[in-house]
Amino acid sequence: MGLIKMISGSVGTTFRDAVKDYFRCDGMTKDILAMPATKVMRDGTVNNASDRVITNGSVFDVAINQAALLIENGKVHDFIIATDESMTGQYRYDSTVEPSLLGGGLKDFVPTLKTMVGRFTAGGQSTNTMNLVYINLKEITENPIGIGKVAFIDKYLGTRLMLSAHGYYSFKIQNPVAFYENLVMDVNTRYDKHKILTQLKGELMPKVKRAMGMVAPLCEAGYQDIFIHDTDIANIINEEIQKEWLENRGILLVKVALNPELSEEDTQRVMDLENAKTLSNTQMGLGSLIHSQGQSMRDAANNTAGAMNGFIGMGMARQMGGIDVNALLQQQMQNEQQQRMMQQPAPQPVQQAPADAWKCSCGNMATGKFCSNCGST
């Protein structure tokens, strides 16, 4: 009762030589997670088999990112998992051989396969009805999620924020056998993703909140960096929902893409902290001050009460604020001079001549009885 992959182009001969059923997957959109196979009549052949029931010798297609499951009495009897091109193509069902369990990465299905062993009978004709169901293995995207009021330690500003976020998450069916037997359980239904999104979202939200706090140390530029850690967030969540999602339902969370949002209070506080951090740099602070003073002078000149009154008011405001532009400029010049001095190489010490040194007629400084340059004494 297994599956045999057919040689490319041989299906036409199969239908001419014998009356067989041909099945394929029609209408599997990005929102459909599971659906029954569609039986197609070819060359005017007449088939007495009921719709969606696969019989010995039937042929069916499997496309990339699809799993084809043979269902017997509500349980998966055999399957093909086509996550790459090597497993795509046309297959024939043969009830006289053992189940094939075709597909890569079978290690992911070890728990499921152990429970399936007792269902198989080696050889012989199956007396039960066999149905064909397709499972969508593509990444299912654009599933909305919103998170509110999460405590987030902003590494860049060194402060605690109450962060909200909204965005999307994506998932895929990693174990189609577990997905069908625990969620679908019907060979005649189209299983739309919206049947499970509410449940998934409810289980996901508290895990996302915790994961956001855990990735905070990775956000070098502060809370704005949260959106670039979608995969990190998904990995943290997968560790917590391993049993609930992957083992019981065959579902793997792929990404959680979030756009952070601040409350009005935190928005103003973050702006103040960022300005303070910028002005803590002497050059940036001085530049900002000079710009402000220049603007004040322009405003004073345009003062309708008279330019002189405007300048007097500007001077009073400067004194009230304790701002001394000249002192700041002087300090800046001193800082720059110190930096230049630190960058200059240290002067080399003057070499002292030995006590017995004498100057030769050739101009060379010599020691001892002979000049090392000309040999004179």
C-alpha positions in Angstrom: 0.0 0.0 0.0 2.7 2.4 -1.1 3.5 5.2 -3.5 5.7 4.9 -6.6 7.1 7.9 -8.4 6.4 7.7 -12.1 8.8 8.5 -14.9 8.2 11.9 -16.4 5.7 11.8 -19.4 4.5 8.2 -18.7 1.1 9.2 -17.3 -0.4 9.5 -20.7 0.4 5.9 -21.5 -1.0 4.8 -18.2 -4.4 6.3 -19.1 -4.5 4.8 -22.5 -3.6 1.3 -21.3 -6.0 1.1 -18.4 -8.9 2.9 -16.8 -7.4 4.8 -13.9 -8.1 7.8 -11.7 -6.1 11.0 -12.0 -6.0 13.4 -9.1 -4.4 16.9 -8.6 -4.6 19.9 -6.3 -6.7 22.7 -7.6 -7.3 26.1 -6.0 -4.8 26.0 -3.1 -4.4 29.7 -2.4 -2.1 31.3 0.2 -4.9 31.1 2.8 -5.7 27.4 2.3 -3.8 25.1 4.6 -5.4 21.8 3.6 -7.8 20.6 1.0 -9.1 17.3 -0.6 -7.7 16.2 -4.0 -9.7 16.9 -7.2 -10.4 13.9 -9.5 -9.9 14.6 -13.2 -11.4 12.5 -16.0 -9.1 12.0 -19.1 -9.8 10.7 -22.6 -13.5 10.2 -21.9 -12.8 7.4 -19.5 -15.6 6.3 -17.2 -14.7 5.7 -13.6 -17.1 4.2 -11.1 -15.1 5.2 -8.0 -16.6 7.8 -5.8 -15.1 11.3 -5.9 -11.9 11.9 -3.9 -11.4 8.2 -3.2 -8.1 6.8 -4.5 -7.9 3.2 -5.7 -5.1 0.8 -6.7 -3.3 2.2 -9.7 -4.5 5.8 -9.3 -2.1 8.6 -10.3 -1.8 12.0 -8.7 0.4 15.2 -8.9 2.5 16.7 -6.1 3.9 20.2 -6.6 6.7 22.1 -4.7 5.8 23.0 -1.1 3.0 20.5 -1.0 2.4 17.3 1.0 0.1 14.6 -0.3 -1.4 12.5 2.4 -3.2 9.1 2.0 -5.9 9.0 4.7 -7.3 5.7 5.8 -10.1 5.6 8.5 -9.2 9.2 9.6 -5.5 8.4 10.0 -2.5 9.1 7.8 -1.5 5.9 6.0 1.2 7.2 3.7 2.6 10.5 2.5 4.8 12.5 0.1 6.5 15.7 1.4 7.8 17.8 -1.5 9.9 20.6 0.0 12.3 20.6 -3.0 12.1 19.7 -6.7 13.4 16.2 -6.2 10.1 15.1 -4.6 7.8 16.9 -7.0 6.1 15.0 -9.9 3.5 12.3 -10.5 3.0 9.3 -8.3 1.0 6.0 -8.5 -0.7 4.4 -5.6 0.0 0.6 -5.3 -2.0 -1.3 -2.7 0.2 -4.3 -3.0 3.4 -2.8 -1.5 4.1 -1.3 1.9 3.8 2.4 2.7 6.6 4.5 1.2 6.6 7.5 3.5 8.4 9.6 0.9 9.9 13.0 1.8 13.0 14.7 3.1 13.7 15.5 6.7 12.0 12.4 8.1 13.8 13.0 11.4 11.2 15.8 12.0 8.5 13.2 12.0 10.0 10.5 14.2 7.3 10.8 17.0 4.6 10.7 14.4 6.1 7.7 12.6 6.3 5.7 15.8 2.6 6.0 16.2 2.0 5.1 12.6 3.8 1.8 12.7 0.9 -0.1 14.2 -1.4 0.9 11.4 0.4 -0.8 8.5 -0.1 -4.3 7.3 2.8 -5.5 5.1 1.5 -6.4 1.6 -2.1 -7.4 0.8 -5.0 -5.4 -0.5 -6.5 -2.7 1.8 -10.2 -3.3 2.6 -10.6 0.3 3.8 -11.4 3.5 1.9 -8.3 5.6 1.0 -8.6 9.3 0.4 -6.1 11.9 -0.8 -5.6 15.2 0.9 -3.1 18.0 0.1 -1.3 20.1 2.8 0.1 23.6 2.0 3.8 23.7 3.1 4.5 27.3 2.1 5.2 30.1 4.5 1.8 31.6 5.5 2.3 35.3 5.8 0.4 38.6 6.6 -1.2 37.4 9.8 -1.8 40.5 11.9 -0.9 40.9 15.6 -0.8 43.8 18.1 1.0 44.1 21.4 0.3 46.7 24.0 2.3 48.1 27.0 5.4 46.1 27.2 8.3 47.1 29.6 11.3 47.7 27.4 14.8 48.7 28.6 16.2 51.0 25.9 19.9 50.3 25.8 20.8 53.5 23.7 19.0 56.0 26.0 19.5 54.0 29.2 15.9 54.2 30.3 12.7 52.1 30.7 9.9 52.6 28.1 6.4 51.2 27.9 6.4 50.0 24.4 3.5 48.9 22.2 3.8 47.3 18.8 1.8 46.1 15.8 2.8 44.0 12.8 2.5 40.6 11.3 3.7 37.1 11.9 4.3 34.2 9.5 4.2 30.4 10.1 4.4 27.2 8.1 3.3 23.6 8.5 6.4 21.7 9.4 4.8 18.3 10.1 1.8 17.8 7.8 0.9 14.5 9.5 0.5 16.0 12.9 -1.4 19.0 11.4 -3.9 16.8 9.7 -4.6 14.4 12.5 -4.8 17.1 15.2 -6.6 19.9 13.4 -8.1 19.0 10.0 -9.5 15.5 10.6 -11.8 15.7 7.6 -11.0 14.4 4.1 -13.8 16.5 2.5 -13.1 20.0 3.9 -11.0 22.9 2.9 -9.1 24.1 6.0 -8.7 27.9 5.8 -6.1 29.6 7.9 -8.7 31.8 9.5 -10.1 28.7 11.4 -7.0 28.7 13.6 -5.6 32.3 13.5 -7.6 33.5 16.5 -6.3 30.5 18.6 -2.7 31.1 17.4 -2.8 34.8 18.1 -4.2 34.3 21.6 -1.3 31.9 22.4 1.3 34.1 20.7 0.7 37.5 22.3 2.1 36.8 25.8 5.1 35.0 24.3 5.8 38.0 22.0 5.7 40.4 24.9 8.3 38.3 26.7 10.5 37.9 23.6 10.5 41.7 23.0 12.0 42.2 26.5 14.6 39.5 25.8 15.9 41.0 22.5 16.2 44.5 24.1 20.0 44.1 24.7 20.4 43.4 21.0 18.9 46.8 20.0 22.0 48.9 19.8 20.2 52.0 18.5 17.3 51.7 21.0 13.7 50.6 20.7 13.6 51.5 16.9 15.8 48.4 16.2 13.1 46.0 17.4 11.8 45.5 13.8 15.1 44.0 12.6 15.0 41.2 15.1 12.0 39.4 13.7 13.8 36.1 13.4 15.3 36.4 16.9 11.9 37.0 18.4 10.5 33.9 16.5 13.3 31.7 17.7 12.7 32.7 21.3 8.9 32.0 21.0 9.5 28.7 19.2 11.4 27.4 22.2 8.4 28.2 24.5 5.7 26.8 22.2 7.5 23.8 20.9 5.1 21.3 22.3 1.9 23.3 21.7 2.6 24.2 18.1 5.2 22.0 16.5 4.7 18.7 18.3 0.9 18.8 18.7 -0.1 20.7 15.5 3.0 20.5 13.2 3.2 24.3 13.0 6.4 26.3 13.1 6.6 30.1 13.7 8.8 31.7 11.1 8.9 35.4 11.7 7.3 38.1 13.9 7.7 41.6 12.2 6.8 44.4 14.6 6.7 48.2 14.3 7.2 49.8 17.8 5.0 52.5 19.1 5.5 54.8 22.2 2.9 56.4 24.4 2.5 60.3 24.1 4.4 60.7 27.4 7.3 58.4 26.4 7.4 60.0 23.0 8.2 63.4 24.5 10.5 61.9 27.1 12.5 60.1 24.4 12.8 63.3 22.4 14.2 65.1 25.4 16.6 62.3 26.2 17.9 62.2 22.6 18.4 66.0 22.6 20.3 65.8 25.9 22.4 63.0 24.5 23.2 65.0 21.4 24.0 68.2 23.3 26.3 66.3 25.7 28.8 66.4 22.9 30.7 69.7 23.3 30.9 70.5 19.6 27.2 69.6 19.0 26.2 71.6 22.0 28.2 74.7 21.0 26.8 74.5 17.4 23.3 74.3 18.7 23.9 77.3 21.0 25.5 79.4 18.3 22.5 78.6 16.0 20.1 79.7 18.8 22.0 82.9 19.4 22.0 83.7 15.7 18.3 83.1 15.5 17.8 85.3 18.5 19.8 88.1 16.8 17.7 87.8 13.7 14.5 87.9 15.8 15.8 90.9 17.6 16.5 92.8 14.4 12.9 92.1 13.3 11.4 93.1 16.6 8.5 95.6 16.0 9.3 97.4 19.3 12.7 98.3 18.0 15.9 96.4 17.3 17.6 97.9 20.4 14.8 96.6 22.7 15.1 93.2 21.0 18.8 93.1 21.7 18.4 94.2 25.3 15.8 91.5 25.7 18.1 88.9 24.2 20.9 89.9 26.6 18.6 89.7 29.6 17.4 86.2 28.5 21.0 85.1 28.1 21.9 86.3 31.5 18.9 84.7 33.1 19.8 81.4 31.4 23.4 81.7 32.6 24.7 81.4 29.0 28.2 82.8 28.3 28.9 82.3 24.7 32.4 83.8 24.9 33.3 81.5 27.7 32.1 78.5 25.7 34.0 79.6 22.6 37.2 80.0 24.7 36.7 76.6 26.3 36.2 75.0 22.9 39.4 76.7 21.6 41.3 75.4 24.6 40.0 71.9 24.0 41.0 71.9 20.4 44.5 73.3 21.2 45.0 70.5 23.8 43.9 67.9 21.3 46.4 69.2 18.7 49.2 69.2 21.3 48.4 65.6 22.2 48.6 64.6 18.5 52.1 66.2 18.0 55.1 63.9 18.4 57.1 64.4 21.6 60.4 66.4 21.1 63.5 64.2 20.9 66.1 64.8 23.7 69.3 66.6 22.7 72.3 64.2 22.5 75.2 65.3 24.8 78.7 65.0 23.4 81.1 62.7 25.2 83.7 64.3 27.6 86.6 63.3 25.3 85.1 64.5 22.1 87.0 66.8 19.7 86.3 68.4 16.4 88.5 67.3 13.5 89.6 69.7 10.7 87.2 67.8 8.4 84.3 69.0 10.6 83.5 65.6 12.1 83.1 65.2 15.9 85.5 62.5 16.9 86.5 60.6 20.1 89.8 58.9 20.9 93.0 59.6 19.0 91.8 59.2 15.4 88.9 60.8 13.4 86.6 58.1 12.2 85.8 60.1 9.1 89.3 61.1 7.7 91.8 59.3 10.0 93.5 62.5 11.1 95.0 62.7 14.6 
